[in-house]
Amino acid sequence: MAERLDENPHHHNKTPSLNRREQQYLPDIALPGELPAEPVAIAHMAEMFGVTHRTLHFYEEKGLIKAGRIGLMRVYNHADISRMALINACREVGMPIAVIQELMADLTLASSQGEADTIFQQALLIRKRELTAALSTIRRQMQQIIMLLSPDGATPPTAQADNLEHVDLSELERRCLGLMAEGYTPTRIARALNLASEEIAAVENMIIQKFDARNRFQAVAKAVLFGLVAS
């Protein structure tokens, strides 16, 4: 059932219980537009950050934000919006909820804006190292796939590999390559791009040649390896 304002008129003139917390320093994160007037209804909060009501409930369960109440409806204040902006930024870079909880706990100890910014920057640097390690692992795995797809098991020379990072693809070739990476068959690609099967076959052959690959699967593997399409 959607949350709504309590119909009891006795609630209308009451100051909403927003569970205001002590002043806390938070990193300087851009907010999604101008701050709305308080209290902020849950529907407005969800729309601001492009999340669902359930997501906000989940963050509340995890202690990341804490809603007030007007009747039966959850409402938020400006501090909650700032916290939500930080949570969103952390989630966008793939930080686990447990890490965000630790970050929020660390921020409660910040005694200045600069200290809060430093704490956040340190968390971002840790996440950057994690992503770099993960990317290195993915590249090794993709290289292994390329070797397995090559009948002779040979790996491309370093100079050749460097050139592959700058393969000159037309817009049509990029769209076709993206669909190939998603597992589309040539027939399905032809339908998706509204082209004849013969035209798609010619485009795929050109892509294979440009990647110096032996088949469409190796071409996709090389494209993923060098970050030209998403894995």
HELIX and SHEET records of a PDB file:
HELIX    1   1 PRO A    9  HIS A   11  5                                   3    
HELIX    2   2 ILE A   42  PHE A   49  1                                   8    
HELIX    3   3 HIS A   53  GLU A   61  1                                   9    
HELIX    4   4 HIS A   78  GLU A   92  1                                  15    
HELIX    5   5 ILE A   97  LEU A  107  1                                  11    
HELIX    6   6 GLN A  113  LEU A  149  1                                  37    
HELIX    7   7 THR A  158  LEU A  164  1                                   7    
HELIX    8   8 GLU A  171  ALA A  181  1                                  11    
HELIX    9   9 PRO A  186  LEU A  193  1                                   8    
HELIX   10  10 SER A  197  LYS A  210  1                                  14    
HELIX   11  11 ARG A  216  LEU A  225  1                                  10    
SHEET    1   A 3 VAL A  40  ALA A  41  0                                        
SHEET    2   A 3 MET A  73  TYR A  76 -1                                        
SHEET    3   A 3 GLY A  68  ILE A  70 -1                                        
END                                                                             
